[in-house]
Amino acid sequence: MYKYRAILKRVGIVLIAVGILDIAYWIYCISQGQSYSSIFNIPAVVAGVFLFRGSLRAVPLVTWVAAFMLSNLVSDFILLPFLKPAELWAIEFRLDAIALCRSLLLTIILIALHCWIYTQLRAAPVVSASVRSGHSASTPKLAFILGVALVVLPVGMMHFIRGGATGAKAVEVARTQYGEGYKYHLTGMGWYWPNEVHASLTAYNEHEIKPVQVQWKQRSK
């Protein structure tokens, strides 16, 4: 009867530990003037406390988030080779292999963590206890769908834009402003009323990689 409580307590301890570590790293980044964002820190600690106390009410929400993040991270990891040109990946690895490997390792760890959380909260004792208590115990299909969609759709849109006139214009403007000594990879676009276009690009050559921003007025038709 109380086996589900042991599972919730185990997941709660992990979430609290991860949340505390994330808060500590967040504070460190602030003290160093570095930007940092995460879905863990305080929400993870709060969710962990509820699960540690055996709250079945928190199970559907945490399961939903774990399913969303799992599908999102896996989709992102699968599409990773297509997010940048092979040449840019090679230059990143040559200039700072440690940072690149650390980023990939962190993604793998997060995938494993969310997979573990999801499988723990979908274990038979937890599902049975949730049903008996009148809480939702269904598979969070929408979370999986949204997790994939929020990766695939933006990547597909950016691929389409890069191959079109707007993408070519962004590279042209960047080349005018930052010179011919770089190659340019479009990473983001924004349209602002009435006819202003902003673009984010990565400028790179054999010795340097840097983010750049450009903007221009789009001619009215």
N, C-alpha and C positions, 0 to 999 in steps of 0.2 A: 504493500500500500504506500509506503513512504519511499520507495525506490526513486520515484520521480523527483522527490525533494533533494536527494543526493546529486542527481543530474543538474538540477537548477542551481544548487549550491556551487557545484564545480564550475559551471558556466559563469555564474556570478563572480566568483573569485577571479577568474581569468579576465573578465570584462573590467572589474575594478582595478586589477593590476595594470592592464593595458591602458586604461584611462588615466591612471596616475602617472605612468611613464610618459604618456602623450602630453599631459599637462606640464610636466617637468620640462619636456623638450620644447613645448610652446613658449614657456617662460624664458628658456634659454635663447630661443630665436628672437624674442622681443628684446631681450637685453643686448643682443648682438646686432640689432637693427635689421634682422632678416625677416622676410615674410614667410608665414607658415599657416596653412589651414588644414583642418582634419575633421572627420565626422566623429572621432572618438572623444577624447578628453572628458569634459563634464557629462555629456549624454551617456557615455559608456559607463562612467562611475555610477550615475543614477540608475541606469538599467541594471547594472551589476548588483546594486544594493537590493533592488526589488526581487531579482532572481535569487539572490543569496537568502532572502527571507522566505522563499518558496512561493512567491506570488505568481499564480497561473494567469493573472490578468495581463502581466507583462510579456508572456510568452508569444502571443500572436504578433505583437509589434516587433519584438526583437527578431523573431523568425522572418518576418517580412523584410526587415532591413538587411538581414544576413543574406537572404535570397537575392534581393536587389543588388547588393554589393558584390556577391559572388558572380552573378551573371554579367554584371558590368565590368568587373576586373578581368574575368576570363575573356570576354569579348575584346576588351582593350588589349590584352596580352596577345591574343591571336592576330589582331590587326596591326600590332606594333610594327612589323617590318614594312608595312605599307604606309605608315604615317609620315615617313621621311625618305628622301632619296638614299639609295645605298651608299653613295659617296659621302653624304652628310653623316650617316651612321659610322662609317669608317673613320672620318675625321674626328668625330666625338670620342670614339674609342681610343684613337691615337693621342689626342690632346689630354683626355682625362678618363682613362679606363676605370679608375677606382670609382669615380662618381657615377659613371654609367652602370657599372656592375652593381653598385650599391642600390641604385634605383630599381634595377631589374630584380635584385634579391628582395627588396622591400615589397615589390608587387607580388612576388611568389609567396612571401610570408603572409601577406594580407589575404591572398586567395586561400591559402591553407587554413588561416584563422577563421575566415567566414564559412568555409566548408565545414570545419569542425563544429562551429557554433550551430550551423543549420542542422547538421546530422544529429547533434546532441538534443536539440529541441524538437526534432522530428522523431526521436526514439519512441518506441511503443509505450513505455510507461508514462511519458509526458503527454503524448497524444491521448491516451486513455483517460488520464487524470483531467485533461482539458475538456474532453467530451462530457465526463461525469459532472464537471463544474459548470457546464453550460457555456464554455468559451469556444471560440472558433478553433477548429483543428484541421481545417482544409489546407491543401497545398497552395501556397501563395503564387499561383500561376501569373497573375498580373505583375508581381514583383520581378519575376524572371523575364517577362516580356519587356517591361520598361527598362530593365537593366541592360538588355541587349540593344533595344531601340535607341537609347540615349548615347550609345557609342556608334552604332552602325549608321544612323541617319546623319549626324554631323560629319562623319568621315566621308560618307557618300556625297554630301553636299559640297564639302571642300574639294573633293576630287573633281566634281563637275565644274566648280568655279575656277579651279586652277587651269582647267583646259579651255576656258572661255575667254571672252574679250575682257571681262572685269579682272580676271586673274592676270592676264597679260599686261593690262594697264597698271596694276599694282606693282608688278616687277619693273615696268618701264619707269614709273615715278621713283621707285626705290633706287634704281640704277642712276637716275639723274641726280638724286640727292646724295647718295652715298658712294657713287663711283662705280667704275667698271672692274674694280679689283675684287669684287665679291660675286658669288652666285647667290640667288635669292629663292627662298622656299616660302610660299604663302602659308600662313598658319591660322589666320582669322580675318573676318570681314565684318564690317558694320555699316549700315546705311542710316543717315540722319537727315531729318527734315531740314530744308526742303530738298536739297540735292547734293548733300555732302557725303562722301564715301571715305571711310577709314579702313586701313588694312594693317595687319601685323604680319611681319615676315621674319625669317631667320636669314641673316646675311652670313655667309661663310666662305672661307678660302682655306688654303693648306695650313695657315698659321693661326686662324682666329674664327670664333663663332660668336655672333652677338645678335640680340633681338633688335629690330628696328620697327618704327611706326611711320606710316605715310598717310596723307590725306589729299583729296582733290575734289574739285567741284565737277559733278556730273552734268553734262549738257542736257538741258530740257529738250524733249522731242517736240 
